[in-house]
Amino acid sequence: MSSMPIADDTHELVFLVQTQLNEGKAEALGATLPAHLDFLHQQFIEGRLMFGGPLVTSDLHNTGNGLYVLRADSLAAAQAIADEDPMHRDGVRTATVQHWMLKTDYSR
């Protein structure tokens, strides 16, 4: 595995937020969902949220987990945004945030 940084115009540095349902919090998921969706809508309007959604089982049932991709100036800034998500703020889910070099141009 290469440790060389990818720095070219075919990639965009973004941040992947993996969000994991905390044990014993499944019942709180539905109550927190409207605030979570409002939060994500605001992030989208402000240009930070690129895309995201729930993770589902093979028969398309919601697992309670999800992921989304943010634009931010740094890992710390992305973590701060994720920490404001009502799902994370209220302890329903736990967020893991990591750098992701999103390939944006496959023509070369």
Helices and strands as residue ranges (DSSP letters): E 11-21, H 26-45, E 49-56, E 62-70, H 75-84, H 86-89, E 93-103
